[in-house]
Amino acid sequence: MGKTKATLIIFLEYGLTMALGAMVFLMWETGLPLLLKVFIIDVLMTVVIFLFSMGHNNSSVYDPYWSVIPVFLLVLIKPYWYFDGIVYTLIAFAVLLWSVRLTYNWAMRFEGFDAEDFRYQEFREQFGKWYWLISLLAIHLFPTMLVFLGLLPVMILILYHTPQILFVVIGSSIITIGVLISFFADKELRLHREKDKETPIQSGLWAYSRHPNYLGELLFWYGIALMSAPIGVAYAVVGIIPMTLLFEFYSIPKMESRTLRRKSDYQSIIDEVPRLLSIPYIIRKLRMSQEPIDQKQQDSQ
């Protein structure tokens, strides 16, 4: 099956899943707290996507869930927002901007149902007949819970509080910067791989950070936390702590160990370039790049 047809099937399956989620949300009359009800529907939709994953024998069917469903959940609770206005629009726009960027990147990388994320393939080899149970728990439900926790502060904010515009402006600015960093990092990586698949990328944003795409992603969640800071530190950090731990102790190490196996010269990059962000390193790097220009100017005088 070609990529275009597979992409259309993915869109259809996610559309059906969200339609089911919306129907349950509207028809299910319960005394449960609103956010608990939303979480249960989130889990229900995850299970539906898991069934599609099994049907295609490919757990990468879940990948768009990370970026698509947060926007859907905000739309789902829109009638219950504490107050409507420009500040809320700014919050929604920031989340939408992040979602569009991440979903676009998935669409660019998606190769069809014949290709599956290398991490999921390792799970297949490691767990054998237990793979689909692990897929349900670790590949589907666990990320769903992480994303829900990451989004929880902003949902509490817009449902029960009046946001403080200063925190929203700063938080949305951080999110926008993060989205731009991720977008250009992804674009640079795609162009590099088209020209050279043998050596690791060391140009552009990748000269200043080993994982600028992950840095941009984390900035989104930190922006969400900052927006929500006025309602309490506990709410603000409930999502950012597990999200940071995920990237720091799983996503980045996993990606780097794979790159080291495939590209031996990657160790030199690890030794020199910061993992995510180092302001002193960036300043030093910028000064070094400026030195040849300054030298040329001196020679011409």
C-alpha positions as CSV (number, residue, x, y, z in Angstrom):
1,M,0.0,0.0,0.0
2,G,1.3,3.4,-0.9
3,K,2.0,6.3,1.5
4,T,-0.8,8.5,0.2
5,K,-3.5,5.8,0.6
6,A,-2.1,4.8,4.1
7,T,-2.1,8.4,5.2
8,L,-5.8,8.8,4.1
9,I,-6.7,5.6,6.1
10,I,-4.9,7.0,9.2
11,F,-6.9,10.3,8.8
12,L,-10.1,8.3,8.5
13,E,-9.4,6.2,11.5
14,Y,-8.5,9.2,13.7
15,G,-11.7,10.9,12.4
16,L,-13.8,7.9,13.4
17,T,-12.0,7.7,16.8
18,M,-12.6,11.4,17.6
19,A,-16.2,11.1,16.5
20,L,-16.7,8.2,18.9
21,G,-15.0,10.2,21.6
22,A,-17.2,13.2,21.0
23,M,-20.4,11.0,21.0
24,V,-19.5,9.4,24.3
25,F,-18.7,12.7,25.8
26,L,-22.0,14.2,24.8
27,M,-24.2,11.2,25.6
28,W,-22.6,10.0,28.8
29,E,-24.3,11.6,31.7
30,T,-22.2,11.0,34.8
31,G,-21.5,12.6,38.2
32,L,-17.8,12.2,37.6
33,P,-15.6,15.4,37.6
34,L,-15.3,16.8,34.1
35,L,-11.6,16.2,33.7
36,L,-11.9,12.6,34.9
37,K,-14.6,12.1,32.3
38,V,-12.3,13.6,29.7
39,F,-9.4,11.4,30.8
40,I,-11.6,8.2,30.5
41,I,-12.7,9.2,27.0
42,D,-9.0,9.9,26.2
43,V,-8.2,6.3,27.3
44,L,-11.1,5.0,25.3
45,M,-9.9,6.6,22.2
46,T,-6.4,5.3,22.8
47,V,-7.8,1.8,23.0
48,V,-9.6,2.3,19.7
49,I,-6.4,3.5,18.0
50,F,-4.7,0.5,19.6
51,L,-7.2,-1.8,17.8
52,F,-6.3,0.0,14.5
53,S,-2.7,-0.6,15.3
54,M,-3.3,-4.3,15.7
55,G,-5.3,-4.4,12.5
56,H,-2.4,-2.9,10.6
57,N,0.2,-4.8,12.6
58,N,2.0,-1.6,13.2
59,S,2.1,0.4,16.5
60,S,3.3,3.5,14.6
61,V,-0.4,4.1,13.9
62,Y,-0.5,5.7,17.4
63,D,2.2,8.3,16.6
64,P,-0.1,11.1,15.4
65,Y,-2.1,10.7,18.7
66,W,0.5,12.7,20.6
67,S,-0.2,15.9,18.6
68,V,-3.7,15.5,17.3
69,I,-5.7,14.6,20.4
70,P,-4.7,17.5,22.7
71,V,-6.4,20.0,20.4
72,F,-9.4,17.7,20.2
73,L,-9.7,17.6,24.0
74,L,-9.5,21.4,24.2
75,V,-12.3,21.6,21.6
76,L,-14.3,19.0,23.6
77,I,-14.3,21.1,26.8
78,K,-14.8,24.5,25.0
79,P,-18.4,24.9,26.3
80,Y,-17.1,24.7,29.8
81,W,-14.3,27.3,29.6
82,Y,-14.4,29.6,32.6
83,F,-14.3,32.7,30.5
84,D,-13.9,33.4,26.8
85,G,-11.6,36.1,25.3
86,I,-8.4,37.0,23.6
87,V,-6.3,35.4,26.4
88,Y,-8.0,32.1,25.8
89,T,-7.6,32.4,22.1
90,L,-3.9,32.9,22.6
91,I,-3.7,29.7,24.6
92,A,-5.6,27.8,22.0
93,F,-3.5,29.2,19.2
94,A,-0.3,28.2,20.9
95,V,-1.5,24.6,21.3
96,L,-2.8,24.5,17.8
97,L,0.5,25.8,16.4
98,W,2.4,23.1,18.2
99,S,-0.1,20.5,17.0
100,V,0.2,21.5,13.4
101,R,4.0,21.5,13.4
102,L,4.2,18.1,15.1
103,T,1.5,16.5,12.9
104,Y,3.2,17.9,9.8
105,N,6.5,16.4,10.8
106,W,4.8,13.0,11.4
107,A,3.2,13.2,7.9
108,M,6.6,14.0,6.3
109,R,8.2,11.0,8.1
110,F,5.3,8.6,7.7
111,E,6.2,5.9,5.1
112,G,3.1,3.7,5.2
113,F,2.1,0.7,7.1
114,D,5.2,-1.3,6.1
115,A,7.4,0.9,8.2
116,E,7.4,0.9,12.0
117,D,9.4,2.9,14.5
118,F,12.6,1.2,15.4
119,R,11.8,1.3,19.1
120,Y,8.6,-0.6,18.5
121,Q,10.5,-3.2,16.4
122,E,12.9,-3.7,19.3
123,F,9.9,-4.3,21.6
124,R,8.7,-7.0,19.1
125,E,12.1,-8.8,19.3
126,Q,12.3,-8.4,23.1
127,F,8.8,-9.4,24.2
128,G,7.8,-11.8,21.4
129,K,4.2,-13.1,22.0
130,W,3.7,-10.4,24.7
131,Y,4.4,-7.6,22.2
132,W,0.8,-6.4,21.8
133,L,0.2,-6.3,25.6
134,I,3.4,-4.2,25.9
135,S,2.3,-2.1,22.9
136,L,-1.0,-1.4,24.7
137,L,0.6,-0.4,28.0
138,A,3.9,1.2,26.9
139,I,3.4,2.5,23.4
140,H,-0.3,3.6,23.6
141,L,-1.6,4.1,27.2
142,F,1.6,5.4,28.8
143,P,2.1,8.3,26.3
144,T,-1.6,9.1,26.5
145,M,-1.3,9.5,30.2
146,L,1.9,11.6,29.9
147,V,0.3,14.0,27.3
148,F,-2.8,14.3,29.4
149,L,-0.7,15.2,32.5
150,G,1.2,17.7,30.4
151,L,-2.0,19.3,29.2
152,L,-3.8,19.1,32.6
153,P,-2.5,22.4,33.9
154,V,-3.8,24.4,31.0
155,M,-7.2,22.6,31.1
156,I,-7.5,23.4,34.8
157,L,-6.5,27.0,34.0
158,I,-9.1,27.5,31.3
159,L,-11.9,25.6,33.0
160,Y,-11.7,27.1,36.5
161,H,-9.6,30.3,36.5
162,T,-9.0,33.6,34.7
163,P,-5.5,33.4,33.2
164,Q,-3.0,36.1,33.9
165,I,-2.1,37.7,30.6
166,L,1.6,38.2,31.4
167,F,2.1,34.5,32.1
168,V,0.1,33.6,29.0
169,V,2.0,35.9,26.7
170,I,5.4,34.7,28.0
171,G,4.3,31.1,27.9
172,S,2.9,31.3,24.4
173,S,6.1,33.1,23.3
174,I,8.1,30.2,24.7
175,I,5.9,27.8,22.9
176,T,6.2,29.7,19.6
177,I,10.0,29.7,19.9
178,G,9.9,26.0,20.6
179,V,7.7,25.3,17.6
180,L,10.1,27.3,15.4
181,I,13.1,25.5,16.7
182,S,11.6,22.1,16.1
183,F,10.3,23.0,12.7
184,F,13.7,24.2,11.4
185,A,15.5,21.4,13.2
186,D,13.3,18.8,11.5
187,K,13.7,20.5,8.1
188,E,17.5,20.6,8.4
189,L,17.5,16.9,9.4
190,R,15.4,15.9,6.4
191,L,17.6,17.9,4.0
192,H,20.7,16.4,5.5
193,R,19.4,12.8,5.2
194,E,18.5,13.4,1.6
195,K,22.1,14.3,0.8
196,D,24.0,12.2,3.3
197,K,22.7,9.2,5.3
198,E,26.1,8.1,6.4
199,T,27.2,10.9,8.7
200,P,25.4,12.6,11.6
201,I,24.2,16.2,11.0
202,Q,26.4,18.9,12.5
203,S,25.1,22.0,10.8
204,G,22.4,24.6,11.5
205,L,20.7,24.2,14.9
206,W,22.3,20.8,15.2
207,A,25.7,22.5,15.7
208,Y,24.4,24.0,18.9
209,S,22.4,21.2,20.3
210,R,22.4,17.4,19.7
211,H,18.6,17.3,19.9
212,P,17.2,20.7,18.9
213,N,13.9,19.0,17.9
214,Y,13.5,17.6,21.4
215,L,14.5,20.9,22.9
216,G,11.7,22.6,20.9
217,E,9.2,19.9,22.1
218,L,10.1,20.4,25.7
219,L,9.8,24.2,25.4
220,F,6.1,23.6,24.5
221,W,5.5,21.8,27.7
222,Y,7.4,24.3,29.7
223,G,5.4,27.0,28.1
224,I,2.2,25.3,29.1
225,A,3.5,25.0,32.7
226,L,4.4,28.7,32.8
227,M,1.0,29.7,31.6
228,S,-0.5,27.7,34.5
229,A,2.0,28.8,37.2
230,P,-0.4,31.4,38.8
231,I,-2.9,28.7,39.8
232,G,-0.2,26.9,41.8
233,V,3.2,25.3,41.3
234,A,1.9,21.8,41.9
235,Y,-0.4,22.2,38.9
236,A,2.3,23.7,36.8
237,V,4.8,20.9,37.3
238,V,2.5,17.9,37.3
239,G,3.1,17.4,33.6
240,I,6.5,18.9,33.0
241,I,8.3,16.6,35.4
242,P,7.3,13.3,33.9
243,M,7.7,14.8,30.4
244,T,11.3,15.9,31.2
245,L,12.1,12.5,32.6
246,L,10.8,10.8,29.5
247,F,13.1,12.8,27.2
248,E,16.1,12.8,29.5
249,F,16.1,9.1,30.5
250,Y,14.4,7.4,27.5
251,S,13.9,9.3,24.3
252,I,17.4,10.9,24.1
253,P,19.4,8.0,25.3
254,K,17.5,5.6,23.0
255,M,18.1,7.8,20.0
256,E,21.8,8.3,20.8
257,S,22.5,4.7,21.4
258,R,21.0,3.8,18.0
259,T,23.0,6.6,16.3
260,L,26.2,5.4,17.9
261,R,25.6,1.9,16.6
262,R,25.1,3.2,13.1
263,K,27.6,6.1,13.0
264,S,30.8,5.7,14.9
265,D,31.8,9.3,14.5
266,Y,28.8,10.4,16.5
267,Q,30.8,10.0,19.7
268,S,32.8,13.1,18.9
269,I,29.6,15.1,18.6
270,I,28.5,13.7,22.0
271,D,31.8,14.8,23.5
272,E,31.5,18.4,22.1
273,V,27.9,19.4,21.5
274,P,25.5,19.9,24.4
275,R,22.6,17.4,24.8
276,L,19.9,20.0,24.6
277,L,21.0,23.5,25.5
278,S,24.0,25.3,26.8
279,I,24.1,29.1,26.7
280,P,27.9,29.4,27.3
281,Y,28.4,26.9,24.4
282,I,26.2,28.8,22.1
283,I,27.9,32.1,22.9
284,R,31.3,30.5,22.3
285,K,30.2,28.9,19.1
286,L,28.8,32.2,17.8
287,R,32.0,34.0,18.7
288,M,34.1,31.3,16.8
289,S,31.9,31.6,13.7
290,Q,32.4,35.4,13.9
291,E,36.2,35.3,14.1
292,P,36.8,34.6,10.4
293,I,34.6,37.5,9.4
294,D,36.4,39.8,11.8
295,Q,39.8,38.6,10.4
296,K,38.8,39.2,6.8
297,Q,37.7,42.7,7.7
298,Q,41.0,43.4,9.4
299,D,42.9,42.0,6.4
300,S,41.0,44.3,4.0
301,Q,41.9,47.4,5.9
